[in-house]
């Protein structure tokens, strides 16, 4: 998955900056600006999901205008650079509209009963991608990590998403959602039996499939379709985290 994700960032994503991949499966860097940080193979899925909030321990955040953390099951299908510069003083990400309210099970675990009432009127925020200004990266990641640790006993399937939503609802993390459709989840349309509209505005597709094998198949098909389209019009075309270097 990580290989496809990185190749898509370099290709349709039009991104040439630094990339750091946290891996426990011997991922090999595709170019000199891809850094690989190995993680122990015995780490559980739950620990790996919590680890996302600790990325600030390994990234020199002061070097960057923006730092975007993203799951490996994501594929760039258009230029992602507008995502990196969308807001200079706020974290940005994807609201799960029209699928998930912030009061739904995948988002609400860290909320009080009163907060859940407020959350009923807000869309949940997906924890798979978060773009943070470089000067706020350490502060926001430390807040996220502490909230995960504080509620760790209550967190099950969704380790990092409920703490993130709680911090956003409480305005401890200042958050702005990207325009609707910039990041979308094709499988959710299939699961809910709705037409997806072709994702005409999508810049990143998030393949949140029930199994890794299915996710890889779906990503490979989408990547082949995207590169074939680019090849017809332009000739040859040809992370978890992406970052942009200061100019």
C-alpha positions in Angstrom: 0.0 0.0 0.0 2.7 2.5 1.0 4.5 2.0 -2.4 1.3 2.8 -4.3 0.6 5.8 -2.0 4.1 7.3 -2.5 4.0 6.6 -6.3 0.7 8.4 -6.5 2.0 11.4 -4.6 5.0 11.6 -7.0 2.8 11.1 -10.1 -0.8 12.4 -10.2 -0.2 14.2 -6.9 2.4 16.5 -8.4 4.3 16.4 -5.1 8.2 16.5 -5.2 8.9 17.3 -1.5 10.0 15.2 1.4 8.2 12.1 2.4 8.6 10.0 5.6 7.2 6.5 5.7 6.8 4.7 9.0 6.9 1.0 8.2 7.1 -2.4 9.8 7.2 -4.4 6.5 10.5 -3.5 4.9 9.2 -0.8 2.6 11.9 0.4 0.2 12.1 4.1 -0.6 11.3 5.0 -4.2 13.6 8.1 -4.4 16.2 10.0 -2.4 13.6 12.4 -0.8 11.7 9.5 0.8 12.9 8.7 4.3 12.0 5.4 5.8 11.7 4.8 9.6 11.4 1.2 10.6 9.0 0.1 13.3 9.1 -3.2 15.2 7.2 -6.0 13.4 5.5 -7.1 16.6 3.7 -3.8 17.1 -0.1 -4.4 17.0 -2.4 -2.5 14.8 -3.7 -0.6 17.8 -0.2 0.6 18.8 0.6 1.6 15.2 -2.6 3.7 15.0 -1.6 5.5 18.2 1.9 6.0 16.9 0.6 8.5 14.3 0.3 11.1 17.0 4.0 10.6 17.9 5.4 11.5 14.5 6.6 14.8 15.8 9.4 12.9 17.7 10.9 11.9 14.3 10.2 14.9 12.1 12.1 18.3 12.2 8.8 20.2 12.0 10.4 23.6 12.1 11.8 23.0 8.6 8.4 22.9 7.1 5.5 25.1 6.3 3.0 22.2 6.5 3.1 18.6 7.5 0.5 16.2 6.2 0.1 12.8 7.9 -1.9 10.3 5.9 -2.7 6.6 6.0 -1.0 4.3 3.5 -4.4 3.3 2.0 -4.7 6.7 0.3 -4.1 7.4 -3.3 -3.4 10.9 -4.8 -5.3 11.3 -8.1 -4.8 15.1 -8.6 -2.4 17.8 -7.5 -2.3 17.7 -3.7 -0.3 20.9 -3.3 -3.4 23.0 -2.6 -4.0 20.8 0.5 -0.7 21.8 1.9 -1.3 25.5 1.7 -5.0 25.6 2.4 -4.8 27.2 5.8 -1.7 28.7 7.5 -2.9 28.7 11.1 -5.3 25.8 11.3 -5.2 22.0 10.9 -7.1 20.7 7.9 -8.6 17.4 7.1 -11.7 15.5 5.9 -15.2 15.6 7.3 -17.0 12.3 6.8 -20.0 13.9 5.2 -22.5 12.4 4.5 -21.5 9.2 6.3 -20.6 9.8 9.9 -21.7 12.3 12.6 -19.3 13.2 15.3 -21.7 11.5 17.8 -21.4 8.2 15.9 -19.5 5.3 17.4 -16.3 5.8 15.4 -15.9 9.4 16.7 -17.6 9.8 20.1 -15.7 7.6 22.6 -13.8 10.5 24.2 -16.9 12.8 24.4 -19.0 13.5 27.5 -22.7 13.0 27.3 -23.2 16.8 26.9 -20.6 16.9 24.1 -22.3 14.1 22.3 -25.5 16.1 22.2 -23.5 18.9 20.5 -21.7 16.4 18.2 -25.0 15.2 16.8 -25.1 18.3 14.7 -21.6 18.0 13.4 -19.9 15.8 10.9 -17.2 13.5 12.1 -13.6 14.2 11.2 -11.6 11.3 9.6 -8.4 10.5 11.4 -6.7 9.1 8.2 -5.4 12.5 7.0 -4.4 15.6 8.9 -2.5 18.5 7.5 -0.9 20.8 10.2 1.1 24.0 9.9 4.7 23.3 10.8 4.7 25.7 13.7 1.7 24.0 15.3 2.7 20.4 14.5 4.4 19.5 17.8 1.7 21.2 19.9 -1.2 19.5 18.1 0.5 16.0 18.0 1.3 16.2 21.7 -2.3 17.1 22.5 -3.5 14.2 20.3 -1.1 11.7 21.9 -2.0 12.7 25.5 -5.8 12.4 24.7 -5.2 8.9 23.3 -3.2 7.9 26.3 -5.8 9.4 28.7 -8.7 7.4 27.2 -6.7 4.3 26.1 -8.7 1.9 28.2 -12.0 2.9 26.4 -10.6 3.0 22.9 -11.1 -0.2 20.8 -11.3 -0.4 17.0 -10.9 3.4 16.5 -7.7 4.4 18.4 -6.9 7.8 17.1 -10.1 9.1 15.5 -12.3 9.7 18.7 -9.5 11.6 20.5 -9.0 13.8 17.4 -12.7 14.6 17.2 -12.8 15.4 20.9 -9.9 17.9 20.6 -11.5 19.5 17.6 -14.9 19.8 19.3 -13.3 21.4 22.3 -11.3 23.7 20.0 -8.0 22.6 21.4 -7.1 21.9 17.8 -8.3 24.6 15.5 -9.6 22.8 12.5 -11.0 23.6 9.0 -12.4 20.9 6.7 -11.2 20.8 3.1 -13.8 21.5 0.4 -16.2 18.7 0.1 -15.0 16.0 -2.4 -11.3 16.8 -2.2 -10.8 13.7 -0.1 -13.3 10.9 -0.6 -13.9 7.3 0.2 -15.1 5.3 -2.8 -15.9 2.2 -0.8 -18.4 4.1 1.3 -20.6 4.7 -1.7 -20.5 1.0 -2.6 -21.3 -0.1 1.0 -24.2 2.4 1.2 -25.5 1.7 -2.4 -25.1 5.2 -3.6 -23.7 6.7 -6.8 -20.3 8.3 -6.3 -20.5 10.9 -9.1 -17.1 9.8 -10.4 -15.2 11.7 -7.7 -14.7 14.5 -10.2 -13.3 16.9 -7.6 -11.2 14.4 -5.7 -7.5 15.0 -5.0 -7.1 12.0 -2.7 -9.1 8.7 -2.6 -9.2 6.9 0.8 -9.6 3.1 0.3 -11.0 2.2 3.8 -11.7 -1.4 2.7 -12.6 -4.3 5.1 -9.3 -6.1 4.3 -5.8 -5.0 3.3 -5.8 -7.3 0.2 -9.0 -5.8 -1.1 -7.6 -2.3 -0.5 -4.5 -3.0 -2.5 -6.5 -4.4 -5.4 -8.8 -1.3 -5.4 -5.8 1.0 -5.2 -3.9 -0.8 -8.0 -7.0 -0.5 -10.3 -7.5 3.2 -9.4 -3.8 4.0 -9.9 -3.6 2.2 -13.3 -6.7 4.1 -14.4 -5.2 7.4 -13.3 -1.8 6.9 -14.9 -3.4 5.6 -18.2 -5.5 8.7 -18.4 -2.5 10.9 -17.8 -0.5 8.9 -20.3 -3.0 9.5 -23.0 -3.1 13.3 -22.4 0.6 14.0 -21.5 2.7 11.2 -22.8 4.4 9.3 -20.0 3.8 10.1 -16.4 6.6 8.9 -15.6 2.8 7.4 4.0 1.8 7.7 6.1 3.2 11.3 5.9 4.0 14.1 3.4 5.6 17.4 3.9 6.5 20.6 2.1 9.9 22.2 2.5 10.2 25.9 3.2 11.0 28.0 0.2 
